[in-house]
Amino acid sequence: MRKNTIKTSDIDLHGMVHRDIDDILENHCYLNTPPFKIITGNSNKMKKKVINFLEKNNFKYMSGDMYNQGYINVL
């Protein structure tokens, strides 16, 4: 069985208000050195907001894995 590990530089966006996501990500992404995970849950709207932020700010990323699509790895 795979063990999910969360590093201190990972961020969990569960329960966050969508309109605050850009500010939250800006603070987190520029204060932490990749790689780290952004945990989005399965909300397509949340994933799109995160991906839009990452692309707009030229971050490299990879969405989840075949077992868990609820996070984005910032590389």
N, CA, C and O of each residue as an XYZ file, in Angstrom:
300
protein
N       0.843     -1.183      0.000
C       0.000      0.000      0.000
C       0.887      1.245      0.000
O       1.901      1.304      0.695
N       0.480      2.244     -0.799
C       1.220      3.503     -0.859
C       0.846      4.391      0.296
O      -0.321      4.491      0.674
N       1.836      5.026      0.845
C       1.605      5.938      1.949
C       1.663      7.370      1.433
O       2.652      7.772      0.820
N       0.605      8.141      1.680
C       0.620      9.556      1.287
C       1.402     10.335      2.324
O       1.109     10.277      3.518
N       2.386     11.056      1.858
C       3.171     11.871      2.777
C       2.988     13.337      2.416
O       2.993     13.714      1.245
N       2.828     14.140      3.434
C       2.674     15.575      3.239
C       3.887     16.251      3.857
O       4.160     16.100      5.048
N       4.613     17.000      3.027
C       5.766     17.759      3.515
C       5.276     19.098      4.049
O       4.161     19.528      3.750
N       6.104     19.741      4.827
C       5.712     21.035      5.388
C       5.544     22.094      4.305
O       4.833     23.077      4.516
N       6.182     21.914      3.150
C       6.032     22.898      2.080
C       4.798     22.638      1.216
O       4.473     23.454      0.354
N       4.105     21.520      1.431
C       2.855     21.242      0.719
C       1.766     22.159      1.260
O       1.840     22.629      2.395
N       0.757     22.405      0.432
C      -0.355     23.253      0.865
C      -1.674     22.563      0.528
O      -1.845     22.026     -0.566
N      -2.596     22.584      1.476
C      -3.909     21.962      1.313
C      -4.946     23.060      1.144
O      -5.144     23.879      2.041
N      -5.607     23.074     -0.007
C      -6.594     24.126     -0.304
C      -8.031     23.718      0.012
O      -8.965     24.457     -0.297
N      -8.218     22.539      0.630
C      -9.576     22.126      1.015
C     -10.222     23.200      1.885
O      -9.618     23.670      2.849
N     -11.431     23.579      1.549
C     -12.177     24.540      2.349
C     -11.807     25.994      2.114
O     -12.400     26.883      2.726
N     -10.848     26.257      1.247
C     -10.467     27.641      0.959
C     -11.483     28.263     -0.005
O     -12.060     27.574     -0.847
N     -11.689     29.555      0.132
C     -12.604     30.285     -0.746
C     -11.905     30.509     -2.084
O     -10.765     30.972     -2.124
N     -12.590     30.179     -3.182
C     -11.980     30.255     -4.518
C     -11.440     31.635     -4.853
O     -10.410     31.744     -5.518
N     -12.102     32.680     -4.414
C     -11.644     34.030     -4.758
C     -10.323     34.386     -4.074
O      -9.650     35.330     -4.487
N      -9.943     33.633     -3.022
C      -8.696     33.902     -2.296
C      -7.512     33.088     -2.805
O      -6.385     33.285     -2.351
N      -7.755     32.181     -3.739
C      -6.735     31.214     -4.153
C      -5.495     31.887     -4.743
O      -4.376     31.499     -4.407
N      -5.662     32.875     -5.605
C      -4.489     33.528     -6.207
C      -3.574     34.136     -5.148
O      -2.353     33.999     -5.229
N      -4.155     34.803     -4.158
C      -3.341     35.405     -3.094
C      -2.655     34.330     -2.249
O      -1.479     34.461     -1.907
N      -3.381     33.285     -1.920
C      -2.816     32.184     -1.132
C      -1.661     31.543     -1.886
O      -0.596     31.309     -1.314
N      -1.870     31.257     -3.176
C      -0.827     30.618     -3.972
C       0.370     31.531     -4.186
O       1.511     31.071     -4.160
N       0.125     32.805     -4.396
C       1.236     33.740     -4.582
C       2.134     33.739     -3.350
O       3.357     33.669     -3.470
N       1.536     33.817     -2.181
C       2.327     33.792     -0.943
C       3.068     32.466     -0.805
O       4.260     32.448     -0.497
N       2.374     31.373     -1.029
C       2.977     30.054     -0.814
C       4.070     29.744     -1.841
O       5.158     29.302     -1.473
N       3.788     29.971     -3.103
C       4.714     29.583     -4.166
C       5.998     30.390     -4.154
O       7.050     29.884     -4.543
N       5.928     31.622     -3.719
C       7.140     32.440     -3.709
C       7.914     32.351     -2.394
O       9.043     32.833     -2.303
N       7.311     31.738     -1.378
C       8.014     31.552     -0.107
C       8.565     30.139      0.055
O       9.336     29.885      0.980
N       8.185     29.217     -0.827
C       8.615     27.828     -0.740
C       9.287     27.407     -2.035
O       8.866     27.800     -3.123
N      10.317     26.618     -1.910
C      11.046     26.136     -3.068
C      10.462     24.808     -3.532
O      10.335     23.880     -2.733
N      10.102     24.700     -4.816
C       9.616     23.412     -5.335
C      10.693     22.343     -5.206
O      11.876     22.679     -5.145
N      10.330     21.096     -5.165
C       8.993     20.566     -5.419
C       8.123     20.580     -4.160
O       8.609     20.412     -3.042
N       6.829     20.786     -4.378
C       5.826     20.652     -3.325
C       4.477     20.357     -3.979
O       4.292     20.549     -5.180
N       3.546     19.888     -3.159
C       2.215     19.552     -3.648
C       1.230     20.639     -3.266
O       1.310     21.239     -2.194
N       0.292     20.873     -4.184
C      -0.867     21.706     -3.896
C      -2.051     20.748     -3.898
O      -2.429     20.222     -4.945
N      -2.623     20.526     -2.744
C      -3.736     19.591     -2.614
C      -5.024     20.345     -2.925
O      -5.401     21.283     -2.223
N      -5.689     19.911     -3.997
C      -6.882     20.605     -4.474
C      -8.167     19.868     -4.160
O      -9.244     20.463     -4.199
N      -8.075     18.592     -3.850
C      -9.279     17.775     -3.787
C      -9.738     17.522     -5.210
O      -8.969     17.710     -6.153
N     -10.969     17.101     -5.375
C     -11.452     16.743     -6.710
C     -12.271     17.838     -7.384
O     -12.940     17.575     -8.384
N     -12.232     19.048     -6.860
C     -12.967     20.163     -7.449
C     -12.300     20.611     -8.753
O     -11.161     21.076     -8.745
N     -13.009     20.469     -9.858
C     -12.472     20.914    -11.142
C     -12.251     22.421    -11.162
O     -11.290     22.898    -11.765
N     -13.126     23.168    -10.511
C     -12.980     24.626    -10.463
C     -11.691     25.008     -9.723
O     -10.970     25.908    -10.152
N     -11.407     24.323     -8.615
C     -10.190     24.601     -7.843
C      -8.958     24.237     -8.667
O      -7.992     24.999     -8.708
N      -8.987     23.080     -9.322
C      -7.851     22.660    -10.148
C      -7.576     23.672    -11.251
O      -6.422     24.016    -11.505
N      -8.633     24.152    -11.909
C      -8.466     25.130    -12.986
C      -7.856     26.428    -12.468
O      -6.985     27.004    -13.120
N      -8.305     26.895    -11.295
C      -7.751     28.125    -10.721
C      -6.268     27.951    -10.412
O      -5.464     28.841    -10.688
N      -5.906     26.798     -9.834
C      -4.505     26.539     -9.494
C      -3.655     26.461    -10.759
O      -2.588     27.073    -10.828
N      -4.118     25.715    -11.756
C      -3.368     25.566    -13.010
C      -3.227     26.909    -13.715
O      -2.157     27.221    -14.238
N      -4.282     27.703    -13.736
C      -4.195     29.038    -14.347
C      -3.139     29.884    -13.648
O      -2.357     30.566    -14.310
N      -3.107     29.847    -12.323
C      -2.101     30.597    -11.569
C      -0.697     30.107    -11.923
O       0.192     30.911    -12.202
N      -0.500     28.791    -11.912
C       0.828     28.232    -12.175
C       1.307     28.575    -13.583
O       2.470     28.931    -13.775
N       0.419     28.469    -14.562
C       0.804     28.787    -15.942
C       1.098     30.271    -16.114
O       2.061     30.647    -16.783
N       0.263     31.113    -15.507
C       0.448     32.568    -15.605
C       1.783     32.993    -15.005
O       2.386     33.971    -15.448
N       2.247     32.250    -13.986
C       3.475     32.602    -13.289
C       4.658     31.698    -13.660
O       5.674     31.666    -12.965
N       4.506     30.974    -14.761
C       5.584     30.144    -15.330
C       6.142     29.073    -14.402
O       7.339     28.786    -14.429
N       5.277     28.480    -13.582
C       5.688     27.344    -12.768
C       5.485     26.067    -13.563
O       4.501     25.936    -14.291
N       6.400     25.132    -13.428
C       6.250     23.807    -14.023
C       5.436     22.961    -13.045
O       5.616     23.066    -11.831
N       4.541     22.121    -13.571
C       3.686     21.329    -12.693
C       3.268     20.031    -13.374
O       3.425     19.865    -14.584
N       2.739     19.127    -12.580
C       2.204     17.867    -13.061
C       0.979     17.543    -12.212
O       1.034     17.606    -10.984
N      -0.114     17.198    -12.865
C      -1.349     16.910    -12.141
C      -1.384     15.472    -11.637
O      -1.257     14.527    -12.415
N      -1.558     15.320    -10.328
C      -1.805     14.046     -9.677
C      -1.111     12.832    -10.248
O      -0.085     12.938    -10.921
N      -1.685     11.680     -9.970
C      -1.214     10.422    -10.521
C      -2.423      9.547    -10.825
O      -3.559      9.971    -10.616
N      -2.197      8.357    -11.307
C      -3.328      7.531    -11.736
C      -4.216      7.086    -10.581
O      -5.358      6.689    -10.813
N      -3.734      7.140     -9.363
C      -4.525      6.732     -8.199
C      -5.181      7.904     -7.491
O      -6.195      7.736     -6.814
N      -4.612      9.081     -7.641
C      -5.107     10.249     -6.919
C      -4.951     11.487     -7.807
O      -3.833     11.928     -8.072
N      -6.060     12.036     -8.257
C      -6.042     13.244     -9.083
C      -6.312     14.509     -8.260
O      -6.518     15.581     -8.828
N      -6.314     14.393     -6.934
C      -6.670     15.510     -6.065
C      -5.521     16.392     -5.648
O      -5.606     17.073     -4.626
N      -4.440     16.396     -6.418
C      -3.325     17.277     -6.094
C      -2.550     17.626     -7.357
O      -2.703     16.981     -8.394
N      -1.729     18.642     -7.253
C      -0.858     19.080     -8.340
C       0.548     19.191     -7.765
O       0.757     19.831     -6.734
N       1.502     18.569     -8.433
C       2.909     18.681     -8.031
C       3.526     19.884     -8.736
O       3.491     19.978     -9.962
N       4.081     20.784     -7.970
C       4.840     21.898     -8.535
C       6.284     21.431     -8.578
O       6.860     21.052     -7.557
N       6.866     21.463     -9.782
C       8.187     20.877     -9.995
C       9.316     21.891     -9.904
O      10.482     21.532    -10.063
